[in-house]
Amino acid sequence: MSNRLKILFVDDELVILKALELVLGDAHDVITARKASEAFDILNQHNDIQVLVSDMRMPESDGLQLIKRVKKNRPEIKCYLLTGFEMNAEIAESIEDGTLIRLIQKPTELQVLIDTILSDFE
């Protein structure tokens, strides 16, 4: 894959964000946020973000609510939800209606997460 992606990762766990930056930072433009309000600020500053990956459980807003709000204004962004919880009706509906590209179960290996996201751009 030759194109760099601009990816926003949202997770309240700093160690996860740092690991993603280390693994993906050379090949892609990685931006991180630790909560929904920070993610919205970043999205307002960067209109070229192509991918949003959000953890489900975070302060202020859950990841699915964040993604739903983002998709209203930025429908072109591909969104992924990370969660350690089971699929529920709201998540399934969000996948069916195109709000979410995929649900990625935690725990997952970092390389599996990356491969899952990048496979949608090949």
Wavefront OBJ file of the C-alpha trace (Angstrom):
o trace
v 0.000 0.000 0.000
v 1.556 3.258 -1.082
v -0.758 5.919 0.308
v -0.354 7.326 3.782
v -3.523 7.354 5.814
v -4.375 10.010 8.361
v -5.756 8.102 11.346
v -7.240 9.436 14.572
v -7.109 6.998 17.492
v -9.229 7.814 20.545
v -8.572 5.891 23.742
v -8.203 6.924 27.362
v -5.280 4.516 27.817
v -2.105 6.406 26.967
v -0.016 3.244 26.611
v -2.267 2.017 23.779
v -2.058 5.350 21.976
v 1.741 5.449 22.285
v 2.038 1.885 20.958
v -0.121 2.755 17.949
v 1.982 5.836 17.239
v 5.187 3.762 17.403
v 3.927 0.976 15.161
v 2.086 3.077 12.573
v 3.855 6.431 12.754
v 6.424 5.742 10.036
v 3.922 4.611 7.423
v 0.877 6.723 8.316
v -0.059 10.013 9.923
v -1.247 9.090 13.403
v -3.068 11.527 15.661
v -4.280 10.569 19.113
v -6.868 11.821 21.574
v -7.715 10.662 25.097
v -11.365 11.771 25.152
v -14.223 12.760 22.857
v -13.870 16.541 23.256
v -10.213 16.314 22.286
v -11.161 14.203 19.262
v -13.686 16.814 18.106
v -11.065 19.569 18.427
v -8.661 17.535 16.310
v -11.327 16.796 13.692
v -12.111 20.512 13.456
v -8.432 21.252 12.817
v -7.805 18.400 10.357
v -10.309 18.006 7.551
v -8.248 15.267 5.904
v -8.594 12.550 8.547
v -9.639 9.346 6.800
v -9.971 6.912 9.694
v -11.302 7.140 13.242
v -10.675 4.295 15.669
v -12.307 4.735 19.057
v -12.392 2.730 22.221
v -15.922 2.159 23.513
v -15.442 3.083 27.173
v -13.989 6.530 27.749
v -14.613 9.596 29.882
v -17.264 12.069 28.641
v -18.759 9.928 25.883
v -18.675 6.347 24.785
v -16.963 5.569 21.520
v -20.133 4.727 19.637
v -21.734 8.067 20.527
v -18.539 9.826 19.435
v -18.585 8.001 16.104
v -22.267 8.737 15.510
v -21.656 12.452 16.061
v -18.600 12.445 13.814
v -20.410 10.657 10.983
v -23.155 13.313 10.921
v -20.633 15.955 9.886
v -17.925 13.813 8.299
v -19.606 10.837 6.591
v -16.487 10.093 4.538
v -14.466 9.015 7.587
v -14.186 5.249 8.054
v -14.933 4.449 11.690
v -13.971 1.475 13.829
v -15.019 0.706 17.386
v -12.793 -1.136 19.866
v -14.515 -2.848 22.756
v -14.087 -5.634 25.212
v -17.854 -6.070 25.345
v -20.128 -8.194 23.209
v -21.890 -6.932 20.112
v -25.228 -5.374 21.008
v -28.198 -4.214 18.938
v -26.999 -0.600 18.744
v -23.555 -1.623 17.486
v -25.040 -4.103 14.992
v -27.371 -1.400 13.668
v -24.433 1.004 13.327
v -22.566 -1.552 11.229
v -25.632 -2.242 9.087
v -26.285 1.437 8.391
v -22.621 2.153 7.584
v -21.852 4.279 10.629
v -19.242 1.708 11.648
v -17.018 -0.236 9.295
v -16.258 -2.854 11.931
v -16.315 -3.750 15.579
v -12.895 -4.889 16.765
v -12.943 -6.974 19.935
v -10.466 -6.297 22.722
v -8.107 -7.638 23.630
v -6.613 -7.847 20.184
v -3.047 -7.937 19.038
v -1.830 -4.604 17.759
v -0.862 -6.054 14.381
v -4.338 -7.604 13.948
v -5.908 -4.208 14.625
v -3.643 -2.526 12.105
v -4.120 -5.227 9.462
v -7.903 -5.040 9.891
v -7.960 -1.299 9.299
v -5.474 -1.283 6.423
v -7.282 -4.135 4.637
v -10.228 -1.822 4.056
v -7.997 0.526 2.028
v -6.401 -1.995 -0.310
l 1 2 3 4 5 6 7 8 9 10 11 12 13 14 15 16 17 18 19 20 21 22 23 24 25 26 27 28 29 30 31 32 33 34 35 36 37 38 39 40 41 42 43 44 45 46 47 48 49 50 51 52 53 54 55 56 57 58 59 60 61 62 63 64 65 66 67 68 69 70 71 72 73 74 75 76 77 78 79 80 81 82 83 84 85 86 87 88 89 90 91 92 93 94 95 96 97 98 99 100 101 102 103 104 105 106 107 108 109 110 111 112 113 114 115 116 117 118 119 120 121 122
